């Protein structure tokens, strides 16, 4: 008993570190399924990257559609402003043509 007690007194730090090491190995490999869980998580990340790329392409298409619609919408708005309100842009000249009434 005395020899066993001397052994533990001398190597108690080593014994504690070995216990911690075995606990960490058990936690990593048996409970967390260490290498396989990384493969699964990487597959999920790759899937998310592909979905994000597809969504970015769809967003770019929607932005182009909105810009196209707003450009045609602003042209319609401008033509209505010219017709109803007499809009004249800077640098343009306004000419009004009317029918001649009278001496024909």
Buried (B, 14 or more C-beta within 10 A) or exposed (E): EEEEEEEEEEEEEEEEEEEEEEEEEEEEEEEEEEEEEEEEEEEEEEEEEEEEEEEEEEEEEEEEEEEEEEEEEEEEEEEEEBEEEEBEEEEEEEEEEEEEEEEE
